[in-house]
Amino acid sequence: MKPEGTRARQIQLTREEVARREIGETQIRPGLAAVLALFFIAVIYSVPGLQNAVESRLYFEGERETPWPQAFDFFRDMPPLHVHVTGERHLFAGIFEANRHMLRHINTFEDQLEDESVFGQVIRPTAQYVMARWLGVGNELAYIGRDRWLFYRPAIDHLTGPGFLDPRQLVRRLDEGTEWRPSPQPDPRKAIRQFHDQLAERNITLIVMPVPVKASIHPEQMSERYVDWEYPLQNPSYRKFIEELKAEGILVFDVSEPLIDRKRTTGAPQFLSADTHWRPETVEYVAARLAEYISEHLVNPPPGHHALRFGDRTPPGRGEGMESPPPEGWSRDNGTGVGGNRSATEEDPSPNLSLRRQPVEIAALGDIAHMLKLPEGQTLFPPERVTTHQVLADDGQLWRPSADADILVLGDSFSNIYSLEPLGWGESAGLIEQLSCEMRRPVDRLVRNDDGAHATRALLSRELARGRDRLDGKRIVVWQFSARELSIGDWQLIDMEVREPEPADFFAPEPGEEVWVRGWVRDISPAPRPGTVPYRDHVVSVHLVDLEHDDERIRDQQAVVYMMSMEDNVWTPAARYRRGDRIEVRLRSWDDVADRYEAVNRSELDDWDLQLAPPAWGETVK
């Protein structure tokens, strides 16, 4: 008798043999095999076939430049790699540079294929609606919370992720770079200290203003466990970050606690339910608190400190609750002189403005709801109604920033949300307008919708490098940014040196002048795919060469042109421009439109010299 283990192995082998024989003897009739093969081939080829049919129709309708399938655009749009290999740099360095450009081109092309897929455009909205309506599932950018509140995923990741100052996290973020994108500078303390010191050299005070993300103030709308929570949720490193800045004498206006107090007192929401941003009444409240903060720390400091006179306004609080001393470098004058770039005996030139507020009813769909890419006409997340208060001058004109003001605010979309009309929530009612109204004082602004960690400082740096001293006469710089930037932002170290203006070898129209030109696109900055970013408008930078025009001063010149690439989450023709395209545009002076478009998120060309060139504003010829 054989051992029991041997018998078990025989039984196991016998079963395996039976399975092999069954599979090997499975028979499919020739007709059925042909049908299955044809069905498989049809499914495989239907997607590119339909895509090519749609693209051919677009070509015959004049909306596409070539009848070839979109896949061939990869070769048509390929950047001129030979210029990197044959330039002045070392051969191997040129090869690596060309490889980086090619990898970036491949990445961009893959995104375009995904975005312009006919099947994707048809199926995704319906599938997302089903997931959101019955499963409560968002997408890679949006989380659906309680009572159909929406939350921006990077903001949630900021709160729930590791401390942004954790040494391991800093090292991990340094590895986030790719072959075509440099690694970020992850430590916000370095950038803030540098900017503080740069301003202090000119006797300008920096006020750092991180704005909490929505889930920080309203965690109960994300999870039931926080229904009775009475404190702002923060990243593990946030408190340490604030304490270190204050210990180094950097003024920090932290609005987290005031917003929690207001929420507890009023019982009202502080943020929009389907948007990343705060409500208009919250903006007005924060502006009033910021005006008090400036007054307490810089206008009416405690005895023994200098003062900065702000007209005849008598602010509340008179130095009570000081959290950090006024910065060094201000003139001590017992409350009679001025600080900043002016002498202690110079009279304060800033008048008390006469401003008034006007209520405006607005209904709009939040930016996170747009990011869900739901079908047109969906009612799952309806437009939200709010009342803003536009700030107007005596003559009824909308509030405008003043380049001569001694307060400059650098801000992101939290400053822009009720200021920039393309965002959909009205205009002239944002944080900076309300601050100016509260202080009855002109304010200058430099705002950009995204990348609060570096975008506005980069704008300021470029103006200084062009010989335009935007900091001249400034006493206070308020740097507002979203708190999520502390975890995901690129805190670049940026030079703030005022330079002599370079001789202009780029064409730019004079103010009030309009010029129609033709030119070749030598380079263009990337445009984001609609719905992948928390803003609906975007501007690209285009390097045009060999301009054609009857005027000899324009002919054969080059120009750096800013153009709208996305409006209300829809690409414009400029978003599809590629290197080597010959285009016709109407050029206008950037100064004529800067008030309207400077705040719109913009991508820049890689070449620093091009970033310093005087820009023009371009509009595509229909």
GULUM-128219 format. One record per residue: residue in one letter; x, y, z of N, C-alpha, C in turn. Coordinates in steps of 0.001 Angstrom, whole numbers, plus 500000, padded with zeros to 6 digits. Example, Ala and Ser with C-alpha at 12.3 -4.5 7.8 and 13.67 -1.06 7.14 Angstrom:
2
A513190494310507800512300495500507800513200496700507800/S512850497750507080513670498940507140512900500030507870/
END
This chain:
622
M500852498803500000500000500000500000500883501240500000/K500528502166499105501360503369498992501040504344500110/P502027505151500494501785506152501529500666507114501115/E500008507671502172498884508580501908499334509822501138/G500527510354501421501001511549500713501196511300499246/T501715510092498902501906509764497487500570509699496760/R499580509093497435498247509003496813497665510398496583/A497845511356497525497320512712497369497974513413496183/R499307513180496032499977513816494900499460513238493596/Q499160511944493566498623511334492343497249511900492014/I496416512057493073495085512628492834495200514050492290/Q496130514874492864496318516244492411496783516280490967/L497744515411490623498237515381489253497141514942488305/T496343514008488711495261513530487851494282514650487541/R493964515491488543493053516607488314493661517624487345/E494931517887487481495597518819486572495572518271485150/E495798516962485037495759516365483696494357516468483091/V493341516248483927491970516367483425491706517790482935/A492176518791483702491963520183483299492660520493481991/R493876519999481833494601520242480580493865519618479404/R493368518386479612492668517719478521491388518460478138/E490680518991479156489447519723478863489738520999478085/I490771521703478508491127522934477783491606522604476383/G492418521600476287492960521238474983491902520744474017/E490811520194474540489783519651473657488623520616473450/T488717521874474020487660522866473785487633523237472312/Q486488523150471730486354523422470305485374524573470075/I485725525490469151484865526599468750484604526454467264/R483357526529466920483015526388465511483635527514464713/P484079527270463487484724528305462656483893529570462524/G482594529426462379481748530612462236481762531490463467/L481647530840464660481675531597465906483041532239466119/A484100531523465778485451532091465910485609533325465037/A485087533288463830485178534442462927484393535633463482/V483193535364464016482379536451464578483086537105465763/L483643536277466657484354536828467815485574537629467393/A486299537131466404487484537848465929487094539185465313/L486031539186464493485584540436463871485078541427464919/F484364540921465922483878541802466986485045542434467744/F486055541625468057487227542134468760487932543213467934/I488109542945466634488768543916465760487944545200465665/A486609545049465586485742546225465485485846547097466720/V485874546453467894485987547219469137487324547945469197/I488385547250468807489721547846468865489831549046467939/Y489279548928466729489448549983465730488351551036465779/S487287550807466537486199551785466561486617553096467211/V487440552991468251487836554211468952488682555117468040/P489809554657467490490559555547466583489784555860465306/G488938554936464834488166555203463628487205556362463823/L486459556327464938485545557430465228486309558731465446/Q487441558642466144488245559838466388488705560456465065/N489184559632464139489651560134462849488501560710462028/A487320560093462120486167560610461379485786562000461875/V485786562172463195485463563490463760486513564523463363/E487784564142463402488849565077463040488781565444461571/S488416564499460707488253564804459284487118565809459076/R486033565618459819484922566565459700485357567958460152/L486119568016461225486604569314461704487509569969460671/Y488289569163459947489166569723458916488343570345457797/F487327569644457324486504570173456233485645571355456678/E485406571469457981484680572621458497485610573780458831/G486909573597458585487870574666458806488335574824460229/E488015573870461126488411573972462523489678573179462834/R490206572487461833491443571738462013492326571988460803/E493646572105461031494550572530459980494942571419459022/T494812570169459427495280569066458596494265567928458618/P494124567196457503493205566049457496493810564808458137/W495096564834458446495746563669459027495234563434460447/P495211562180460898494766561882462265495599562619463298/Q495010562770464458495666563513465522497000562891465928/A497126561582465763498382560924466138499570561503465386/F499330561991464145500421562559463366500826563944463872/D499973564538464728500341565831465292501602565729466143/F501866564551466651503057564373467480504313564772466718/F504387564375465438505568564685464638505528566131464134/R504315566619463848504211567999463372504571568992464464/D504207568653465708504438569566466818505752569334467537/M506542568375467046507789568050467739508710569269467803/P509229569578468981510123570733469090511403570524468292/P512016571599467818513268571487467052514427571080467959/L514637569789468083515621569287469039517051569575468619/H517280569752467326518659569923466863519310571182467415/V518487572201467757519069573452468258519746573236469600/H519301572234470351519912571970471653521217571196471503/V521299570380470456522490569562470249523586570344469550/T523210571234468628524193571958467819524535573328468376/G524033573655469574524313574968470136525723575062470694/E525919576076471542527238576327472099527576575387473265/R526556574733473840526815573864474980527532572590474545/H528039571885475527528724570617475280527757569639474624/L528309568728473790527481567807473029526562566994473934/F527117566402474998526298565556475859525251566392476607/A525633567602477010524653568470477658523521568811476690/G523856569021475440522836569300474444521914568112474216/I522488566907474222521660565704474044520687565551475202/F521160565764476428520262565655477586519182566737477537/E519536567933477105518544569004477003517494568664475953/A517946568129474805516999567719473774516089566603474280/N516649565689475065515846564597475612514784565129476572/R515134566134477374514154566720478286513009567361477507/H513336568058476425512285568678475618511400567612474980/M511990566532474522511202565461473913510271564812474931/L510758564544476138509920563935477162508769564858477556/R509049566143477648507969567083477958506946567109476836/H507416567032475601506515567013474449505636565764474472/I506215564607474790505444563362474873504378563478475959/N504758564005477113503805564148478211502646565062477816/T502959566198477190501913567130476760501008566493475712/F501594565759474785500814565132473719499864564074474289/E500313563305475259499446562309475880498264562973476570/D498509564101477237497410564825477868496402565314476830/Q496906565786475692496009566259474642495174565120474066/L495783563960473872495030562813473374493898562453474331/E494197562460475607493178562121476598492066563151476615/D492434564427476537491437565487476632490549565554475399/E491094565278474204490351565433472962489741564127472473/S489784563075473260489174561809472879487661561962472784/V487092561587471648485651561699471460484919560801472445/F485396559572472602484766558662473557484844559222474968/G485988559796475304486131560364476630485165561513476867/Q485009562382475879484109563516476016482661563082476130/V482316561957475511480941561467475560480671560668476826/I481607559804477209481372558859478294481673559456479662/R482754560231479770483190560693481088482122561477481846/P481460562473481250480466563221482034479349562353482597/T478829561429481765477750560561482246478236559623483339/A479406559027483125479953558130484142480222558867485449/Q480739560100485363481016560874486567479722561243487285/Y478678561541486525477398561888487151476847560698487933/V476926559509487333476452558306488024477249558085489302/M478560558235489225479402558024490403479116559067491481/A478915560318491086478667561376492066477262561283492645/R476286560993491792474884561008492232474549559832493135/W474979558633492804474551557452493538475653556813494382/L476898557128494098477986556539494867478738557549495721/G478476558837495494479163559860496266480650559914496016/V481047559567494784482467559503494428482817560665493506/G483907561349493789484384562426492932485367561916491905/N486424562674491670487464562248490735488828562557491334/E489851562614490469491206562808490983491439564201491538/L490508565132491321490678566495491809489657566904492855/A488553566194492957487457566634493818486957565499494697/Y486714565833495958486071564929496904484652565443497171/I483707564532497315482335564902497653482133564651499140/G481778565702499877481580565590501310480122565482501677/R479815565842502891478445565792503383477639566961502835/D476333566751502689475420567786502189475866568325500835/R476556567445500074477026567783498726477991568970498729/W478753569090499786479878570023499762481006569359498969/L481762570167498253482878569672497456484189570198498020/F485218569349497962486524569707498496487599569412497455/Y488557570326497383489675570205496453490679569213497014/R490998568196496228491824567113496756493191567582497271/P493952568435496548495242568872497105495112569542498468/A493974570207498716493768570832500027493575569781501104/I492817568718500793492642567628501750493975566917501990/D494723566702500930496030566064501074496951566895501976/H496833568218501884497647569087502742497331568853504212/L496034568709504532495646568526505931495954567135506443/T495744566127505621495881564738506081497264564152505839/G498094564847505081499411564328504754500422564578505853/P501659564193505628502721564403506631503034565881506787/G503686566214507887504079567591508122504967568120507005/F504651569299506488505419569823505356506828570247505749/L507097570338507054508453570646507522509189569404508006/D508557568252507953509219567012508331510419566791507414/P511608566556507962512802566392507113512632565325506033/R511953564235506365511750563178505367510827563650504251/Q509818564449504605508915564974503579509621565987502692/L510491566800503263511251567762502462512141567039501456/V512781565967501899513626565182500992512770564513499924/R511619563993500330510730563324499384510267564299498299/R509954565505498666509499566489497682510619566920496739/L511838566874497217512969567193496344513110566186495208/D512508565015495377512566563980494341511367564034493405/E510514565063493525509320565152492700509597565649491290/G510796566098491038511116566593489707511139565471488686/T511005565841487441511074564889486342512190565314485403/E512346564539484329513386564870483361513129566227482715/W511883566654482646511565567928481979511077569012482948/R510957568668484241510504569656485208511414569610486418/P512016570747486804512951570734487932512232570445489241/S512985569974490201512427569706491520512038571016492202/P510982570997493015510592572220493717511514572524494881/Q511502573753495322512139574133496571511047573990497631/P511098572968498484509934572624499300509784573382500616/D510823574067501075510796574664502414510293576104502341/P509077576382502801508567577759502707509329578743503577/R509947578280504636510657579193505533511795579906504815/K512487579206503935513606579814503225513134580965502337/A512050580742501605511553581776500701511014582968501476/I510317582703502580509740583801503364510845584612504033/R511844583942504582512957584671505192513676585523504161/Q513910584951502976514602585713501946513806586954501561/F512502586773501339511663587906500935511594588945502056/H511472588505503290511452589422504424512738590245504472/D513887589592504302515159590309504346515304591262503166/Q514856590856501984514924591720500813514110592987501024/L512935592852501603512096594025501858512657594865502996/A513195594203504019513732594935505163514892595832504749/E515673595412503763516765596251503266516247597578502714/R514988597611502320514391598843501809513399599441502799/N513494599015504062512611599493505122511134599255504792/I510852598122504210509483597729503894509120596550504787/T507939596590505367507486595542506269506719594473505502/L507030593226505792506310592099505196505312591549506201/I504083591332505748503055590638506527502693589370505768/V502936588228506368502622586936505754501197586553506140/M500408586177505132498985585896505367498588584570504722/P498795583437505406498309582157504877496800582042505094/V496085581634504055494634581471504138494314579993504296/P493563579597505329493273578180505537492409577613504412/V492584576332504139491749575666503143490373575410503749/K489405575089502894488016574973503340487834573914504422/A488454572753504230488287571675505201488908572013506549/S489809572973506594490396573387507865489351574059508749/I488446574822508131487418575544508869486116574741508946/H485856573930507933484614573156507887484906571657507759/P485626571066508726485872569617508631484597568802508808/E483574569395509457482326568663509678481595568364508379/Q481909569121507295481274568860506009482004567771505241/M483126567331505774483875566231505162483639564925505922/S483470565006507242483297563805508042482445564132509267/E481553563209509646480681563402510799481463563478512107/R482619562890512153483384562863513406483791564263513855/Y483705565252512955484117566613513299482928567552513481/V481737567010513694480543567861513822480690568837514984/D481231568403516088481385569274517262482811569802517418/W483587569730516361484989570189516428485019571719516497/E485835572282517387485835573723517614487169574379517304/Y488048573670516620489357574227516310489636574042514822/P490459574879514256490816574677512848491738573476512686/L491435572632511735492340571526511422493547572084510689/Q494723571593511028495942572089510396496870570931510081/N497749571156509143498832570224508871499710570103510122/P500291568938510387501099568773511610502217569791511780/S502707570360510693503824571311510789503371572759510884/Y502069573017510804501615574410510664501967575257511881/R501673574738513086501929575537514290503416575842514435/K504253574859514180505695575092514242506106576152513231/F505539576103512041505843577069510987505519578492511443/I504332578694512012503925580026512458504820580516513590/E505106579645514541505925580039515691507336580421515275/E507910579706514314509266580030513870509304581395513187/L508301581688512376508280582988511699508155584118512713/K507262583963513666507075585015514664508330585183515517/A508994584079515826510215584164516629511311584931515903/E511267584957514580512270585678513797511823587097513469/G510724587559514079510273588930513879509471589145512611/I509008588091511985508190588208510767506728588271511174/L506027589284510739504623589446511069503788588423510318/V502906587736511046502034586720510449500597587034510824/F499766587251509819498336587448510042497642586123509752/D497410585348510819496811584020510708495313584151510945/V494509583880509912493063584101510008492305582839510406/S492994581746510695492306580497511014491423580643512248/E491989581120513349491208581252514577490065582256514427/P490282583440513831489149584357513639488012583740512826/L488333582935511808487275582329511010486509581280511813/I487210580512512632486528579551513505485626580288514491/D486117581395515073485307582182515998484067582728515306/R484235583216514084483071583756513366482079582650513032/K482583581492512648481707580352512361480931579952513615/R481618579922514770480970579537516019479939580586516438/T480246581849516218479362582926516660478134583058515771/T478340583016514463477233583243513520476518581962513128/G477218580824513211476635579577512744476530579482511246/A477152580430510541477052580490509082478303579901508448/P478175579360507249479362578841506556480299579972506170/Q481581579689506215482600580680505857483114580486504435/F482822579335503845483299579024502497482108578652501613/L482303578777500317481316578334499340481256576809499340/S480084576249499107479917574803499244480555574020498109/A480580574557496890481112573817495739482320574502495131/D482988575339495908484137576106495424485249576004496456/T486471576262496018487606576218496947487693577463497820/H486951578509497508487176579816498117486121580183499157/W486434581272499866485562581755500925484399582570500376/R483384582766501220482198583526500860482504585027500903/P481713585855500214482013587299500177481949587959501547/E481002587534502410480940588138503743482167587750504572/T482738586573504293483983586180504964485131587067504519/V485158587376503224486205588256502698486138589621503370/E484945590165503514484799591480504140485233591432505607/Y484890590346506280485307590186507679486828590116507793/V487459589324506926488915589188506967489583590519506623/A489042591244505644489618592537505281489587593495506466/A488486593489507224488400594357508400489417593946509458/R489581592628509643490573592169510631491992592489510169/L492254592390508874493582592721508362493868594207508548/A492876595057508315493052596500508542493379596770510009/E492691596071510918492994596234512340494400595755512662/Y494795594637512054496124594085512310497206595076511879/I497031595660510704498003596647510231498026597840511169/S496859598276511619496802599424512525497452599118513861/E497179597947514403497724597581515709499242597446515685/H499769596908514609501195596604514566502032597725513972/L501449598547513126502259599521512395501753600943512491/V500504601139512900499974602499512994499953602973514431/N499468602150515333499378602513516741500079601472517605/P501384601342517472502106600343518269502161600763519732/P502587599872520609502691600194522037503710601302522281/P503698601890523462504656602966523773506089602507523544/G506879603428523030508285603132522793508572602679521385/H507539602432520590507738602010519211507284603123518280/H507775603054517063507445604028516047506033603783515529/A505497604730514772504145604594514229504148604960512757/L503211604391512049502983604722510647501620605369510544/R501574606641510142500319607366510110499490606950508889/F498219606685509142497291606349508066496131607340508090/G496405608552507717495334609537507612494681609788508960/D493366610058508932492634610408510139491821609255510698/R491913608065510057491115606936510529491600606507511907/T490703606335512838491059605873514162490713604404514253/P491700603551514153491412602113514110491109601574515500/P490355600484515587490116599865516886491330599094517351/G491363598806518623492373597870519113493625598519519635/R493998599676519189495140600472519657496231599676520362/G496824598729519611498014598057520108497765596928521073/E496496596614521360496237595523522284496464594183521607/G496949593227522356497117591884521815498262591754520841/M499302592584520997500445592490520098501085591114520202/E501319590459519051501922589133519054503401589185518712/S503834590222518038505250590347517724505559591817517545/P506782592263517847507113593680517806507186594187516380/P507038595514516200507195596081514861508586595810514340/P508755595714513040510051595374512460511054596497512630/E512296596113512600513360597109512689513445597896511397/G514001599087511493514219599881510297513208600986510112/W512131601012510929511149602091510820511629603266511665/S511322604476511199511746605659511935510926605790513213/R511587606114514318510900606313515591510565607796515720/D509248608087515774508861609504515740507677609772516658/N507422608862517619506348609053518583504995609283517927/G504831608667516770503514608707516146503281609865515231/T504304610657514885504071611834514058504649611721512677/G505546610778512444506190610690511144505718609496510365/V506486609093509405506148607960508557507361607067508437/G507118605813508089508209604874507941508416604526506493/G508860603275506272509049602802504903510184603508504213/N509962603889502939511004604522502150511029606034502342/R510223606570503233510145608019503392510809608435504699/S511163609686504798511818610183505999510797610414507104/A511295610575508317510404610740509461509678612068509436/T510184613041508725509557614362508700508717614591507465/E508720613659506513507963613840505287506477613659505551/E505648614514504999504213614438505196503652613240504448/D502709612560505074502065611404504461501222611875503283/P501560611436502037500872611949500867499579611224500559/S499279610116501219498137609305500838496862609894501403/P495914610254500558494667610858501044493725609803501590/N492768610261502384491687609378502790490729609260501628/L490554608053501125489681607842499984488231607848500436/S487400608334499560485966608281499789485418607153498928/L485166606020499548484693604851498833483352604414499408/R482594603718498606481315603200499076481111601789498528/R480230601051499177479936599687498776478545599606498150/Q478445598739497159477173598544496462476873597053496381/P475734596598496927475426595154496901475123594666495494/V475598593475495200475364592855493892475042591375494123/E473931590908493567473537589507493667474212588708492539/I474818587579492893475540586755491912475176585288492140/A474985584567491043474805583114491096475854582488490181/A476641581568490715477723580961489929477957579539490393/L478544578754489509478906577376489814480344577339490301/G480588576639491386481916576607491985482958575939491113/D484216576292491348485294575750490527485466574246490717/I485200573714491911485336572263492108484229571529491359/A483038572110491307481960571503490522482341571449489050/H483021572464488564483502572447487172484514571323486974/M485365571106487994486405570083487866485834568664487812/L484604568480488271483979567164488186483622566789486746/K483511567790485868483203567556484455481884566791484291/L480866567275484959479544566681484855478858567125483569/P477775566440483159477081566834481921476518568244482007/E476405568891480857475799570215480799474362570138481311/G473983571143482077472626571180482597472393570336483834/Q473443569763484416473264568937485614472709569801486760/T471935569180487607471334569875488749471827569334490082/L472774568403490036473295567817491267473990568870492120/F474744569750491464475418570865492138474983572159491451/P473893572737491883473378573942491221474240575160491538/P474089576236490763474818577475491072474480577974492473/E475468578547493126475299579077494480475087580579494407/R474132581081495185473804582506495179474454583203496372/V475105584331496077475749585123497124475486586599496855/T475754587417497864475667588864497720477045589458497982/T477635590035496958478914590728497117478663592214497310/H479677592913497755479576594372497908480717595010497119/Q480378595476495935481375596134495096481853597422495755/V483138597668495640483725598897496159483815599901495009/L483186601056495195483103602074494144483693603385494635/A484214604152493691484673605505493988483477606461493985/D483719607708494355482643608696494411481951608873493070/D482714608731491982482130608938490663481418607698490136/G481321606660490958480626605457490542481479604453489808/Q482741604779489569483638603859488874484098602755489822/L484368601576489246484863600468490049486228600808490638/W486486600276491817487773600494492484488911600018491596/R489999600752491609491200600386490856492421600497491752/P493404599612491562494631599706492366495415600954492009/S496240601382492933497055602572492732498528602204492828/A499270602484491758500702602177491758501454603043492763/D500876604191493161501536605086494110501216604749495558/A500368603768495794499998603410497165501209602865497915/D501198603041499235502323602553500029502072601162500601/I500945600560500264500652599177500639500512598361499356/L501256597276499267501187596366498128500747594999498625/V499738594431497972499258593096498324499622592131497205/L500360591088497561500610589975496653499620588872497021/G498842588406496062497811587439496408497543586447495307/D496770585414495672496367584398494711494858584483494515/S494211583365494156492787583414493830491919583765495036/F492427583602496270491653584037497425491521585559497457/S492470586263496874492337587708496709491527588054495468/N491551587160494491490949587422493177489488587034493058/I488994586147493934487743585450493698486582586405493413/Y486498587538494092485418588497493824485943589767493150/S487166589663492603487782590808491924487895590614490428/L488144589376490020488408589083488610487148588511487987/E486513589274487121485223588885486555485239587534485867/P486314587146485121486310585824484488486176584647485449/L486434584851486746486252583767487698484780583470487948/G483906584364487515482477584113487581481774584622488819/W482503585282489728481901585742490973481914587265491091/G481857587952489970481786589413489999483151590058490037/E483160591348490249484406592109490251484330593238491259/S485508593776491587485660594930492471485064594697493861/A485059593443494323484513593155495650485402592185496414/G486658592073496019487548591099496626488255591610497866/L489210590829498339489919591129499582490625592468499528/I491292592761498426492092593988498344491195595214498264/E490107595116497515489160596241497459488560596510498836/Q488197595431499550487599595612500870488614596171501861/L489873595757501741490917596319502604491073597812502356/S491117598194501091491220599613500751490034600396501296/C488842599806501221487649600483501733487701600599503249/E488144599544503920488233599574505382489218600635505866/M490341600760505165491374601700505594491188603085504983/R490237603168504046490017604424503312491336604931502737/R492013604021502052493377604307501613493644603555500322/P494378604136499360494714603419498127495633602238498425/V495474601184497647496270599964497801496699599507496410/D497921599045496320498431598459495076498321596941495181/R498201596270494048498061594818494092498843594160492970/L499257592942493235499911592089492250499418590677492548/V498493590187491737497810588940492053497881587978490885/R497838586705491206497831585629490217497040584477490806/N496216583826490013495248582865490536495855581622491170/D497041581229490806497590579963491284499059580154491643/D499662579112492212501083579117492553501450580283493467/G500675580424494547500942581517495476502302581455496118/A502963580286496073504283580157496679505332580976495944/H505136581223494639506182581946493917505671582859492797/A504444582680492324504006583381491109504050584896491257/T503497585431492335503462586887492477504854587451492760/R505679586708493483507054587186493681507815587166492364/A507527586188491512508176586159490199507729587341489351/L506442587690489421505962588869488701506673590126489194/L506775590256490508507457591414491082508916591447490670/S509581590296490692510988590227490314511198590657488866/R510308590219487976510459590586486564510279592086486352/E509332592669487089509167594118486954510417594851487420/L510995594399488525512214595041489014513360594843488028/A513465593654487459514539593367486508514374594164485226/R513158594549484880512927595378483688513186596859483944/G513561597177485192513830598572485514512624599312486047/R511507598610486308510307599224486853510239598884488337/D510544599857489172510647599605490603509262599633491230/R508616598482491255507269598381491802507254598597493317/L508399598492493961508482598667495408508781600097495826/D508973600976494882509290602359495211508122602998495971/G508421603552497138507394604195497947506555603254498780/K506818601971498700506019601021499473506512600968500915/R505568600811501847505902600666503255505543599285503771/I504483598703503208503992597412503669503731596527502459/V504147595272502541503802594260501548503086593134502279/V501842592889501871501070591769502411501164590632501412/W501660589494501877501825588326500998500789587288501385/Q499706587229500607498626586276500863498793585055499971/F498666583866500551498721582637499764497874581581500466/S497434580579499718496648579493500278497558578591501121/A497047578128502256497842577288503144498245575974502479/R497486575512501483497874574258500826499203574383500105/E499599575624499761500889575841499115502047575435500013/L501820575421501317502881575020502232503296573573502000/S502358572748501513502649571340501273502976571026499829/I502418571782498887502572571424497477503263572496496655/G503518573655497223504059574764496453505548574649496186/D505983575389495176507400575497494851507889576838495388/W508548576812496520508962578032497216510326578484496702/Q510326578932495480511558579329494818512205580523495509/L513521580526495524514277581691495990514444582620494796/I513940583836494916513814584744493777514530586053494068/D515276586516493095516021587767493216515065588957493136/M515339589995493922514522591212493910515382592444493635/E516309592295492728517225593387492414516635594282491320/V516711595580491544516279596534490518517423596714489522/R517147596490488261518170596569487230517860597681486247/E518895598040485525518701599011484459517935598343483321/P516977599045482723516221598438481618517122598111480439/E516943596921479888517723596503478737517243597230477476/P518169597459476522517733598041475250516660597171474606/A515590597794474176514453597041473646514761596533472242/D514843595203472071514970594635470737513769593751470427/F512683593949471201511427593268470964510362594320470642/F509527594010469689508483594954469333507315594845470301/A506826595982470751505624596060471575504904597354471209/P503618597304470903502884598514470526502899599550471643/E502766600789471259502643601863472228501233601845472817/P501040602408474014499684602473474579498705603132473608/G497566602494473435496548602993472517496730602559471075/E497850601887470765498143601469469392497694600026469174/E497159599746467979496796598389467579497481598066466261/V498085596883466196498856596501465016498495595070464638/W498198594844463344497943593497462838499225592975462204/V499703591824462674500953591275462162500791589783461895/R501681589272461065501853587840460882503229587458461407/G503345586262461917504637585827462421504672584330462617/W505859583825462923506067582398463141506237582140464623/V505594581101465118505696580735466526507011579980466739/R507937580635467418509191579960467741509062579151469022/D508280579633469971508086578902471215506773579359471836/I506175578492472660504926578821473345504901578088474670/S504415578741475690504330578124477011503139577166477055/P503158576209477978502076575210478014500771575786478517/A499666575234478000498323575589478459497729574383479189/P497106574579480331496524573451481064495295572902480359/R495014571648480579493806571052480031492602571567480802/P491534571939480116490333572417480821489846571405481840/G489483571908483007488959571048484053489997570403484925/T491280570609484638492328569988485447492950570956486441/V492512572201486423493054573215487319491881573983487940/P492068574569489131490952575235489820490689576653489331/Y490878576902488064490516578194487479490106577947486040/R489302578848485501488659578599484213489267579398483069/D490234580246483375490858581071482341492370580951482458/H493044581123481323494499580978481322495078581790480169/V496310582262480380497032583038479378498348582338479076/V498674582196477795499960581629477394500873582749476895/S502166582458476905503172583373476371503694582797475056/V503706583620474033504107583179472697505295584008472238/H506330583325471741507478584010471157507292584020469647/L506979585181469109506774585349467670508036585923467033/V508414585401465875509594585893465157509211586190463712/D510120586937463029509952587276461610508589587912461357/L508291588957462124507004589622461966506883590241460576/E505713590152460014505425590716458697504456591881458849/H504895593047458362504078594250458434504664595281457480/D503830596187457024504306597215456096505263598191456772/D505109598376458062505952599310458801507338598697458986/E508386599425458588509751598899458676510207598686460114/R509643599434461052510058599266462449509538597959463035/I508582597346462352507987596099462833508484594910462024/R508704595112460732509055594013459845510316593304460326/D510266591985460322511382591098460708511748591189462181/Q510918591851462979511171591929464423510634590674465115/Q510859590598466431510302589525467248509494590152468378/A508634589356468979507779589871470042507414588750470995/V507245589114472258506669588207473254505224588632473446/V504310587711473178502888588040473137502143587191474156/Y501345587842474996500436587138475897499090586981475191/M498506585782475277497235585515474610496371584614475496/M495057584814475427494148583937476143494204582544475530/S494419581538476371494457580156475892493264579342476386/M492602579838477425491437579127477952490462580145478524/E489203580052478117488162580926478615486987580078479058/D486621580228480320485501579483480883485653577980480626/N486852577476480882487171576047480749487086575537479316/V487268576406478351487286576004476940488557576555476308/W489289575688475617490498576142474941490171577121473820/T491002578142473687490933579052472551491903578551471479/P491871579138470269492846578718469249494292578834469698/A494596579794470566495980579979471004496497578773471771/A495622578025472439496065576851473191496583575760472270/R496218575817471002496616574781470053497774575224469147/Y498280576426469380499436576843468593500623575941468916/R501426575689467888502614574864468051503801575571467412/R504983575148467793506183575713467187506138575513465681/G506460576575464972506464576509463515505175576971462872/D504101577209463668502853577715463103503036579164462663/R502401579503461566502369580894461099500992581445461445/I500957582491462245499687583002462740499574584490462461/E498348584961462485498061586387462353497361586845463622/V497876587892464242497323588367465508497237589888465488/R496321590381466308496241591816466549496976592111467851/L497987592945467779498795593273468949498351594599469549/R498301594613470863498006595831471613499025595977472723/S499107597162473279500021597396474394499551596612475613/W500478595942476264500133595221477484499626596167478558/D500144597402478576499696598367479573498212598678479436/D497673598536478225496258598843477998495337597790478608/V495829596586478802494955595490479254495436594844480548/A496550595326481104497135594657482273496177594611483450/D495393595672483651494464595672484780493466594523484682/R493135594117483467492137593073483270492737591675483267/Y493949591533482706494486590192482479495693589837483346/E496263590796484072497451590485484881497150589427485938/A495938589444486459495585588519487521495235587126487016/V495003586982485711494669585673485154495913584797485171/N495735583536485540496890582648485609497593582574484266/R498910582655484280499684582709483041500906581810483147/S501194581099482086502429580315482010503473581122481249/E504725580965481655505806581750481077506690580883480193/L507399581520479299508394580837478481509597580466479343/D510300579413478948511423578937479756512597579909479769/D512781580631478674513934581514478530513756582757479404/W514695582971480335514594584116481242514657585427480487/D515474585517479445515560586752478664514211587091478031/L513482586070477599512154586318477031511177586778478104/Q511337586293479314510456586723480389510666588198480725/L511859588700480467512150590103480756511808591027479599/A511498590467478432511177591297477270509849592014477488/P509709593240476981508426593946477103507341593193476341/P506263592781477007505260591956476338504233592798475582/A503556592138474657502404592706473969501207591806474242/W500017592328474038498810591529474171498313591172472775/G498023589897472563497617589454471242496225588848471234/E495507589065470160494184588483469958494153587826468590/T493681586587468550493677585820467318492707586415466310/V493129586432465053492259586884463984491301585754463655/K490020586010463770489017584977463526488977584611462040/
END
